[in-house]
Amino acid sequence: MGNDPNRRVFLAGAAAVAAAAVPLVSTSRAQTTTVGEADLAYRSASELAALLAQKKVSSVELLEQSIKRIETFDPRINVVVVRDFDRAHDAAKAADKALGRGERQPHSDDG
């Protein structure tokens, strides 16, 4: 069980979420009009999705917030196995373009 790749993959994904440290908060906070960088770290995934849909925040901004938190906390907790920030940036840019077209998912460039 110590070297089970499925367990490692699961823990790496769970750790990335933990490193982003986005705890659940009351939905009343979603009513604010200004979204500060520090405020994003304490929003629920549902609130962040709503902010994306309302174009109050971009996918790239959310990614940058997550990267900052990973770089801040991962040296101490050591849970992010692979950092692929370049590909994450490409995906975030594609997601923002899709949202700009009114779509919920970016088009695939590979076919």
C-alpha positions in Angstrom: 0.0 0.0 0.0 3.0 2.3 0.5 3.8 2.7 -3.2 0.3 2.3 -4.7 0.3 4.7 -7.7 -3.5 5.1 -7.4 -3.1 6.3 -3.8 -0.3 8.7 -4.8 -2.3 10.2 -7.6 -5.3 10.6 -5.4 -3.2 12.2 -2.6 -1.5 14.5 -5.1 -4.9 15.8 -6.3 -6.3 16.1 -2.8 -3.1 17.9 -1.7 -3.4 20.4 -4.5 -6.8 21.3 -3.4 -5.6 21.5 0.2 -2.7 23.7 -0.8 -5.1 26.1 -2.5 -6.8 26.2 0.9 -10.2 27.4 -0.2 -12.4 26.7 2.8 -16.2 27.0 2.7 -17.6 30.3 3.7 -21.1 31.8 3.8 -22.7 32.7 0.5 -23.3 36.2 1.8 -19.7 37.1 1.0 -20.4 36.5 -2.7 -22.5 39.6 -2.7 -19.5 41.9 -2.4 -18.6 43.9 -5.5 -14.9 44.0 -5.1 -12.9 40.8 -5.2 -9.5 41.2 -3.6 -6.7 38.7 -4.1 -6.8 37.7 -0.4 -10.6 37.4 -0.5 -10.3 34.7 -3.3 -8.4 32.4 -1.0 -11.4 32.1 1.3 -14.2 31.6 -1.2 -15.9 28.2 -1.8 -15.6 26.6 -5.2 -19.2 27.4 -5.9 -18.6 31.1 -5.2 -15.5 31.1 -7.4 -17.4 29.6 -10.2 -20.1 32.2 -9.8 -17.5 35.0 -9.9 -16.1 33.5 -13.1 -19.5 33.4 -14.7 -20.2 37.0 -13.6 -16.7 37.9 -15.1 -15.7 39.4 -11.7 -12.5 37.3 -11.8 -10.7 35.4 -14.6 -9.4 31.9 -14.7 -5.9 33.2 -14.9 -6.4 35.3 -11.7 -7.7 32.2 -9.9 -4.7 30.2 -11.2 -2.3 32.8 -10.0 -3.9 32.8 -6.6 -3.6 29.0 -6.4 0.0 29.1 -7.6 0.9 31.7 -4.9 -0.7 29.5 -2.2 1.1 26.4 -3.5 4.5 28.2 -3.5 3.8 29.6 0.0 2.6 26.4 1.7 4.0 23.5 -0.2 7.6 23.8 1.0 6.2 23.1 4.5 3.6 20.4 3.7 5.2 18.9 0.6 2.1 17.6 -1.1 2.2 18.9 -4.7 4.0 16.1 -6.6 4.2 17.7 -10.1 4.0 21.4 -10.8 2.9 22.0 -14.4 2.2 25.7 -14.1 2.9 26.4 -17.8 0.2 24.0 -19.0 -2.1 25.3 -16.2 -1.6 28.9 -17.6 -2.4 27.7 -21.1 -5.6 26.0 -19.9 -6.6 29.1 -17.8 -6.2 31.3 -20.9 -8.2 28.9 -23.0 -10.9 28.9 -20.3 -11.1 32.7 -20.2 -11.4 32.8 -24.0 -14.2 30.3 -23.9 -16.0 32.3 -21.2 -15.6 35.4 -23.4 -17.4 33.5 -26.2 -20.2 32.5 -23.8 -19.0 28.9 -23.6 -18.4 26.9 -20.4 -15.4 24.9 -21.8 -12.5 25.8 -24.0 -12.1 24.2 -27.5 -9.4 21.6 -27.8 -6.5 22.5 -30.0 -5.7 18.9 -30.7 -8.7 18.0 -32.7 
